[in-house]
Amino acid sequence: MSTKKIVAVIPGDGIGPEVIDAALKVLEHVAPNKFEFKSVAMGGNAIDKYGEPLPAESLKTCQNADATLLGAVGGPKWDNVDPNIRPERGLLGVRKGLEVFANIRPAKIFQPLASACPLRKDIADKGIDFIIVRELTGGIYFGEHKAFTLNGERAASDLMQYTEHEIRRIAHVAFKMARGRRKLVTSVDKANILTSSRLWRDVVIDVAKEYPDIELNHMYVDNASMQMVRDPSQFDVIVTENTFGDILSDEASQIAGSIGMIPSASLGDNNRGLYEPIHGSAPDIAGQDKANPIATILAGAMMLRYSFDMNTEADRIERAVDEVLKAGFRTGDIYTDGTNLISGSKMLSEIITRL
């Protein structure tokens, strides 16, 4: 009887299949014969083939797997399809179906890429190494959306809603992560304006009582976005709701040097995780061997760490990536004068060589 772990693989659209192929090759190298990979249709390719972004069979495969690895979905080709079946609806559907409510995005600058940081050198030199814990299945993205007529003109509304248990469980994730880091949690909200944020703050303060060893502070989201560029070294673990987390994590990816370097994990109570790079499908460079596979490779490392307790193998991957960067190899998105511009496939081979 096979003891292999099942990983559902969503290649997706654009550069998704390229970066996923690279990640799978790395996983097979560091953990041979440990996984069975099952390819799943989702996103624009699923719309083309099945008329919907997340077929029931695709979701079922993900739900029955031990973890899911995703490339990227979407692209201009599907911009004008019915909003109810756009590729991004598949992404929301798989998150909901897997009950992954906590999105974990590290913002860490690799020292060899310090020159790619857009912040002043004295700021970047203080270090960028924090994690954003974003609530993923509640808030305005999942609230009621309405288009209507008001006083004779078009109007629209989107409901921002959270329950106490949704806030409580994401807060626990953040405090537990902080215990393995610098023991600082920054909760980001807009409690001076939003009723939902006042509930958020009340619940986070209550959860903090269970973690007396962890320091908790609060920031309004507008101040947090400013502080992130003024002095990112002040942050350790940031916990926030869905929309704020979406915006802040993209900001964090840029100050860390490149969106092509950042992985993410989406976790729930059932130990099934969804792992992906934070970049998009980049259809303009698809099929040209220009895509940086590092974010997806590092997403695979996060999968090893969080879903399978394979910390040694995850460490090996992360060290190999660091060594390749120290050797001066760069794909186009992280290239600077004086470094060695290489293709995506060459980046993969350099990483595997160091493994």
MIKOL-475719 format. One line per 10 residues: number of its first residue (from 1); their letters; for each residue y, x, z of C-alpha. Coordinates in steps of 0.02 Angstrom, whole numbers, plus 32768, in hexadecimal, padded with zeros to 4 digits. Example, Ala and Ser with C-alpha at 12.3 -4.5 7.8 and 13.67 -1.06 7.14 Angstrom:
2
1 = AS = 7F1F/8267/8186 | 7FCB/82AC/8165 .
END
This chain:
355
1 = MSTKKIVAVI = 8000/8000/8000 | 80A9/8045/7FCD | 811F/8076/8059 | 81B1/8092/7FE3 | 8256/8043/8010 | 8297/7FC6/7F91 | 8347/7FE5/7F4F | 8396/7F61/7EDE | 8400/7FBB/7E5C | 8493/7F65/7E08 .
11 = PGDGIGPEVI = 84CD/7FD7/7D7A | 8558/7F5D/7D4D | 85D8/7F77/7CC4 | 8640/8002/7C76 | 8618/80A9/7CC7 | 85A9/8053/7D47 | 8503/807F/7CF2 | 8539/8136/7CDE | 8568/8153/7D94 | 84D3/80F0/7DD3 .
21 = DAALKVLEHV = 845D/815B/7D6A | 84A9/81F8/7DBA | 8496/81B2/7E6A | 83E0/8183/7E4D | 83B8/8232/7E0D | 8403/827C/7EAC | 83A3/8202/7F1C | 8300/822A/7EC3 | 8324/82E3/7EDB | 8346/82DE/7F97 .
31 = APNKFEFKSV = 82C6/8256/7FBF | 823C/825B/7F3D | 81C3/81C8/7F3A | 821E/8171/7FC9 | 826E/80E4/7F64 | 8245/8060/7EE4 | 82DF/8033/7E7E | 82ED/7F83/7E35 | 8375/7F68/7DB3 | 83DE/7ECA/7DC7 .
41 = AMGGNAIDKY = 8455/7E73/7D4E | 84FF/7E4A/7D95 | 85B2/7E45/7D57 | 85EC/7E3D/7CA3 | 8543/7E6D/7C5D | 84F4/7DDB/7CBA | 8579/7D65/7C75 | 8550/7DA0/7BC4 | 8495/7D8B/7BDE | 8486/7CF8/7C56 .
51 = GEPLPAESLK = 8530/7CA2/7C55 | 8552/7CC9/7D0C | 8584/7D65/7D6E | 84FA/7D5C/7DF0 | 8459/7D07/7DBA | 83F0/7CC0/7E48 | 8363/7D39/7E1F | 83DA/7DCD/7E30 | 8416/7D95/7EDB | 8363/7D76/7F12 .
61 = TCQNADATLL = 8332/7E28/7EE0 | 83C2/7E6D/7F47 | 8397/7E00/7FDC | 82E1/7E3B/7FD9 | 8310/7EF3/7FC9 | 832E/7F6E/8057 | 83D7/7F9E/800F | 8441/7F82/7F73 | 849C/8006/7F0D | 8527/7FCB/7E9A .
71 = GAVGGPKWDN = 8584/8025/7E0E | 861C/7FBD/7DDB | 863A/7F14/7D8A | 86BD/7EC4/7D1C | 8732/7EF7/7C91 | 87B2/7EB0/7C16 | 8725/7E65/7BAD | 8710/7DDD/7C30 | 87C6/7DC4/7C63 | 87D2/7D1C/7C0B .
81 = VDPNIRPERG = 872F/7CCC/7C40 | 872C/7C39/7CB9 | 876D/7C7C/7D61 | 86D5/7C30/7DB6 | 8660/7CA5/7D57 | 86C7/7D44/7D4C | 8667/7DE4/7D75 | 86C0/7DF4/7E1B | 8675/7D4E/7E53 | 85CC/7DA4/7E49 .
91 = LLGVRKGLEV = 860A/7E29/7EC1 | 8647/7DA7/7F3E | 85A3/7D4A/7F29 | 8533/7DDF/7F4C | 8599/7E0E/7FE6 | 8589/7D5D/8027 | 84D2/7D51/7FF8 | 84A7/7DF3/8050 | 8510/7DC0/80E8 | 8568/7E69/80E6 .
101 = FANIRPAKIF = 8606/7E48/8149 | 863D/7EFB/816E | 8680/7F6A/80E5 | 8686/8022/8117 | 86FA/8091/80B1 | 8711/8146/80E4 | 87B6/8198/80B7 | 8794/8252/80BD | 87E2/82DB/8058 | 876D/8365/8020 .
111 = QPLASACPLR = 87C8/8407/8045 | 87B1/844A/7F93 | 880F/83AF/7F57 | 88A1/83C0/7FCF | 8915/83E7/7F3D | 88EB/833D/7EF1 | 8931/82E2/7F88 | 89D9/8294/7F57 | 8A1F/82AC/8006 | 8A87/8342/803A .
121 = KDIADKGIDF = 8A20/83DC/8060 | 8A52/83E0/8118 | 8A13/832D/812A | 8971/8348/80CA | 894D/83E9/812A | 8946/8386/81CD | 88A6/8338/8189 | 8870/8291/8141 | 87CF/8250/818D | 87C9/8199/81C0 .
131 = IIVRELTGGI = 8762/80FE/819E | 879C/804F/8170 | 872C/7FC4/81B1 | 8758/7F2B/814B | 871A/7E7B/816E | 86CA/7E4A/80CA | 868F/7D95/80C7 | 871F/7D33/8113 | 87DA/7D20/8102 | 883E/7CEC/806B .
141 = YFGEHKAFTL = 87BF/7D25/7FE9 | 8740/7CA8/802B | 87B8/7C1F/8064 | 87DF/7B81/8004 | 8841/7B9E/7F63 | 88A8/7B0F/7F1D | 8919/7AF6/7E87 | 8984/7A59/7E8D | 8A2C/7A0C/7E62 | 8AB7/7A09/7EE2 .
151 = NGERAASDLM = 8B60/79B7/7EC2 | 8B3C/79B6/7E09 | 8B0F/7A6E/7DF5 | 8A71/7AD5/7DFC | 8A3C/7B14/7EA7 | 89A8/7B6D/7EF1 | 8962/7B99/7F9D | 88DB/7C0B/7FE2 | 8898/7BF1/8092 | 8893/7C85/810A .
161 = QYTEHEIRRI = 8811/7C56/818C | 87AD/7CB4/820F | 873B/7C7F/829B | 872A/7CD9/833F | 8677/7D13/831D | 86A9/7D5E/8274 | 872F/7DC6/82C9 | 86C2/7DF5/835D | 8632/7E3A/82F4 | 86A3/7EA7/8286 .
171 = AHVAFKMARG = 86FC/7EE9/8320 | 8655/7F1F/836A | 8630/7F81/82CB | 86D5/7FDE/82D9 | 86C4/8009/8391 | 8612/8047/837A | 8648/80B7/82EA | 86D8/80FC/8351 | 865C/8133/83D6 | 8614/81B0/835B .
181 = RRKLVTSVDK = 86C0/81EE/8326 | 8765/8209/8383 | 8759/816A/83EB | 87F3/8115/83A5 | 87FC/8068/8354 | 8898/8027/82FE | 8894/7F6C/82E0 | 8904/7F37/8250 | 8949/7E85/8246 | 89E8/7E21/822C .
191 = ANILTSSRLW = 89EB/7DCC/82D6 | 8AA8/7DB9/82D5 | 8A98/7D3B/8246 | 89E6/7CFD/822A | 8986/7C8B/82A0 | 88E2/7CD4/825F | 8921/7D82/828E | 894C/7D4A/833E | 8898/7D0F/8353 | 885F/7DB4/8306 .
201 = RDVVIDVAKE = 88C2/7E19/8385 | 8888/7DB0/841A | 87D1/7DC3/83EC | 87DD/7E7E/83C9 | 882E/7E99/8473 | 87A1/7E38/84C4 | 871A/7E9D/846A | 8772/7F3F/849D | 8749/7F18/8553 | 8693/7F40/852A .
211 = YPDIELNHMY = 86C5/7FEF/84EE | 872C/803D/857B | 8711/80EA/852F | 876B/80B8/848E | 8829/80B5/847C | 886C/801C/8421 | 8916/8009/83D0 | 8961/7F87/835C | 89CC/7F92/82C0 | 8A1A/7F12/824E .
221 = VDNASMQMVR = 89D6/7F29/819F | 8A80/7F59/8154 | 8A96/7FE2/81D6 | 89E2/801C/81BE | 89FD/8033/8103 | 8A97/809B/8129 | 8A42/8102/81B1 | 89B1/8128/813E | 8A22/818D/80CD | 8A93/81CF/8157 .
231 = DPSQFDVIVT = 8A06/8218/81C2 | 8953/81E6/8196 | 890F/8260/8218 | 893C/81E2/82A1 | 88B0/816D/826A | 87F8/8172/8299 | 87AD/80C4/827F | 8816/8037/8237 | 87D4/7F85/8246 | 8826/7EF7/81E7 .
241 = ENTFGDILSD = 880A/7E55/818A | 87D2/7E42/80D6 | 8874/7E42/8072 | 88CF/7EC5/80DA | 8834/7F33/80D4 | 8827/7F22/8017 | 88D9/7F61/8001 | 88D9/7FE9/8087 | 8833/8032/804E | 8874/8048/7F9D .
251 = EASQIAGSIG = 890F/809D/7FE2 | 889F/810D/804A | 8838/813D/7FB2 | 88D3/8180/7F5C | 8910/81EB/7FEB | 8860/8233/7FF6 | 8874/827A/7F47 | 8817/820A/7ECE | 87CC/815D/7EC5 | 8739/81B0/7E6C .
261 = MIPSASLGDN = 8707/8208/7F0E | 86FA/8177/7F89 | 865A/8116/7FB0 | 8649/807B/8019 | 85C3/801F/807B | 85BB/7F65/80A1 | 854E/7F3E/8137 | 8510/7EA7/8197 | 84A2/7E7A/822A | 8402/7E7B/81C3 .
271 = NRGLYEPIHG = 8407/7F37/819C | 8412/7F15/80E1 | 84A4/7F76/8099 | 8506/7F6E/7FF6 | 8543/8019/7FBD | 85BF/803F/7F32 | 864E/80AE/7EF9 | 86F8/8060/7F13 | 8731/8082/7E60 | 8728/8003/7DD5 .
281 = SAPDIAGQDK = 86C4/7FFE/7D34 | 8741/8068/7CD0 | 870C/8022/7C26 | 8789/8095/7BCE | 871A/812C/7BF2 | 866F/80D7/7BF1 | 85EC/8132/7B8B | 8656/81D0/7B7A | 8607/8236/7C07 | 86AF/8242/7C5F .
291 = ANPIATILAG = 868A/81D9/7CF9 | 8688/8230/7DA1 | 85E0/8206/7DF3 | 860C/824C/7E9E | 8643/81A9/7EF1 | 85A1/8154/7EBF | 853A/81EB/7EF3 | 8591/81E6/7F9D | 8570/812B/7FA5 | 84B9/8158/7F94 .
301 = AMMLRYSFDM = 84CE/81D1/8025 | 851A/8145/808D | 8483/80DA/8062 | 840E/8162/80A1 | 8471/8170/8142 | 8493/80BA/816E | 83FD/805C/8127 | 8372/80DC/8135 | 83A3/8155/81C2 | 838C/81E6/8149 .
311 = NTEADRIERA = 841C/824C/818F | 83D6/82F5/815A | 83CB/82C0/80A4 | 8479/8272/80AB | 84BF/8313/80F3 | 846F/8376/8065 | 84C4/830A/7FE1 | 856E/8316/8034 | 855F/83D3/8046 | 852D/83E5/7F8F .
321 = VDEVLKAGFR = 85C5/8381/7F58 | 8636/83ED/7FC4 | 85EA/848D/7F7D | 8605/8453/7ECA | 86BB/842E/7EEF | 86D2/84D6/7F45 | 868A/8527/7EA9 | 871A/84DC/7E47 | 86BE/845B/7DDD | 8723/83BD/7DB5 .
331 = TGDIYTDGTN = 8712/8321/7D4E | 87B0/82E3/7CF9 | 87EB/8273/7D88 | 87F4/8306/7E03 | 881C/8392/7D89 | 88AE/8407/7DAD | 88E7/84A7/7D59 | 8878/8539/7D86 | 87DA/84D1/7DA0 | 8746/84B9/7D2D .
341 = LISGSKMLSE = 874A/8412/7CCE | 8699/83D0/7CB3 | 8643/8330/7C7D | 85F2/82B1/7CEF | 8543/82EA/7CC1 | 8572/83A0/7CE2 | 85B6/836D/7D8D | 850D/831D/7DB2 | 84AE/83B9/7D7D | 851E/8428/7DE9 .
351 = IITRL = 84FD/83B9/7E80 | 8442/83B7/7E63 | 8442/8475/7E4E | 848E/8486/7EFB | 8411/840C/7F44 .
END
